[in-house]
Amino acid sequence: MGPSRALLSAGHTSPTLSVALVSSVALLMLAGCARASDPELFRADPALQNDFTASLPTHGSTGGIKYEIIQGLAVFEGDILLGAVDESGTIPGKMRSRGLARSDAFGRWPDGIVPYLDPVDNSPTQQKNIREALEHWMERTRITFVERTPDNEEQYPHYLRFESSYSCASYVGMQGFEQAIMVSDACSAGSIIHEIGHALGLFHEHTRSDRDNYVQIDWEQIVDDKDINFDVQNANTQNLGPYDYGSIMHYGEYFFSKSGLPTIIVADGVEIGQRIELSETDAQSVDQMYATDLALLPPDTTTGATGLELGVTVLNQGNLGAHALELVVKLPGATQWQGISRDSGWQCASYGEELRCTRPTLAEQTESRFTLAVDPGTASSEDVMMLLSSRTLDGNTSNNHYNDDGSLTAAAGNGGARSNASEPAAAAANDSDAQAVAIMPAMASAQSGSGASDDAAGGGAGNGSLALLVLSLIGWRRRQALARH
């Protein structure tokens, strides 16, 4: 299995994997075997036919993209739906501007979080395969899937709905508001993994501009009028990363074969078209496609009535949001963590000398500033150590730590083994060593501190009062007392 590759929309630096340049629907008719041998033929709902369907041309072309016209729909590469055509076979202007190789039409899910509706209305088979596919993505990547409910629907206006249909289908990239992934009982979990890949923004592999260096297309074996499904795509695309035969997004050898012979020829021993699991580089590609750049500034330190006050600034310098952030702050000595700025957007738990704070999301090009109050005991401000991490991949971790001597560690799923937990604090909440945290009214003596209030959308910069965190330190103090004896 070779390493991965990418076909990316121009203007995006996302790495290995074919990324959608179009606002589209990819429809798959896949077998549940290791290598898909059935072609990905489009099957439209007869209800989609227009009165003028029979009079339409069979093919069209716009913006360098050639497409078939099937049942009134423009179909690209055999399984990507560009939208309905008009009576002349042309894609309407609105769809053309969004769907044909326009990099500004490509959408990624905010903060790397993908909301979805629980597929309770799907058949038991579909529900099982959908949940297996979602679990697979959660285990193998840093993307987080969150069930959309009446309680959080305002927070998540854009979401996936798994629609029972004739075949597997998915729009490519985030379209906005409700977005269907079509599934049938014939769609294996691997097929749905593939479809979710499209919804995240992945494109097909075999149309890379450099594909002829890795595979050979036997044009004579392709079903009549289906050769456009194998055209190289150069419109607003760029290749990043090496080619990946093992990608779950790759066409199979026999797709659209009219003779039973391969349409895509590979070297002996090379397999393509698997629909079982993400390849390692599939997972790496999606993580990097949604990566951002978090940064941690050196703390501002002042001495207040309650002890030492640390002014913390966390930045998201990237072009994409991040989620499941964790900040670890350590101050060696007989430390007692006392307070945090009100409305900081962070939740904290004390582990003796360490304070672990989590935040659900931090939008792109924003900052979060807040103040921590601590009784340093025998320590000083020079002893402060900090480490910042997130479930979202950080493309530059050199600016994620301060004065760290290597003793600080990130939560599982943040820079280490991937985890299903969207919140790294979830494990901390159940840890018997953690000290419970509650926010109390602001202390008057703390209002002169360097704290800044913070809102989830953009990290407000106004002066905020310092609120106490009641740290249930009885158990910790008892352990310390026992240690001294």
Phi, psi and omega in degrees: 000121183279165177289174191271183188208183175200143167245111192241151174292139180299141181093350177247140181256028178291139187273221196307114167143151182286118185252140185296134172255000187231154171273105198210171175238126179255122183246133188236138170242092193243144172277158181270033181258177183297319177240126180286123179257343180276139178291152180274076183274137179283133175231108182272151172295127180307335180294344180278350182294143177261167181297335184259014185305315186294337183266000183284152171293167182270340182219160175209173180207134178213132175059033181084359180257121175266139181217154171275157173244111184235120178052041177081008182241142175275118185243126185249132180058027174080337185220011179243120182266120180271343178131174180288145177259162176271189187294340178268359182085013181261142175286128181305156185306317181298315180290324181297318182292331181271326198256349189249086172060029175267116183296333181283354178270347183282131183240140173246152184287129184305131174065010182073021178248128182244105176285150178211156175273137176301126186282052185291339181270356178277165179293160178305321179297314180295318179300315180299312183291323178298313183292324176297319181294316178297317179299320180298315179297322180292323182285327189261344182227178178265001174292141178244129176258128184238129177293130177273128183230169176302333182286333183240013185295330177290328179288330184237080179287337180254129187200163177264144171230126180274108186260125177292127188211198181276341185201185176275139183204148177202137167295157180257119184079167179287128181265331182109132182063213183290135183224124186272139160247117183273136181223156173226174178296338179280351180278114177288169175301322178297322177296320181288327172303316178300314182294321176296324176302318175298316182298330178283341177123010182276142181249176179282151187276325193286355180257013174302150180294338180258013187296333182293347175281349187235329179225159177241131178266125176265092187297331183289342182266355185277139177308139182307136178071007178254006183294336180293344177290348183247008179293143172290139181253120180243356185288110176055040180235158173214147180264129175230132179086159180284163182291143182236104177294328187274005181296143175289351179264004184273142172297154174273167184299327190252012181299129177063033177275136178259353186239352187086358176264159183298142171266334176241118184257129179237167179294156178304136178089351179267132178245140178226159174087018181291146179230047180253309187205163172295137169288165180301320181280338168303310182297315180298323182295315180294318178303315182287330178295329180257011184290156176221192181227100174273152180214153182234122178274154174302142184286148169272130184241134174222161177255122180242185182295332182267359182126220182273137176244127182251117175273114186254136175232120176248129182246146163246101184271355184276180180265002179229151179286164179236158178222163181055058178281147174224132175243123177254124178239130181232136176225097183300144181124187181281064188280140171231110179285131190243322188201164177215150180305138176295145178058035180285338185087001180248149172241135188235151174223138183265138174234064183068246181289339183261144170238124178249120182242139181235155179217136184297311183213161170216115185294160179296147177056039178229171177226157175233119180240133180204171183238139174249137176251135184212141168272107189285351183063238181271357183273170177229175181298335180290345182269356184295133174235144180219147177219130181246136177212171176203162173292323174298136180297133176257118184288346180217101182268002181292339181252024184256007183217158178223122174057025184281126180266010180096356182274347180273142180229146178275161177292156175302133182098343178250088178088359179229220179299137181287150184224155176283343184290123176284341179241112178298342179285347183300318179292322181296326183296333181260006182275126182292342179278345182285149177258129182300146183236134174221147180266134179244168179305153184295144175274134180300323183290346183265352186290345178270005182286180184270013183292151175230136176291164187213134173250154187296332185283318186217003179070079183301155184248007181287158178290130180242152179280156181268123180255142179286145169252121178280114181259117181285088190263007184301311181298321180294316181296321178298319179296321178295320179296318178296323180295325180288337179263000000 
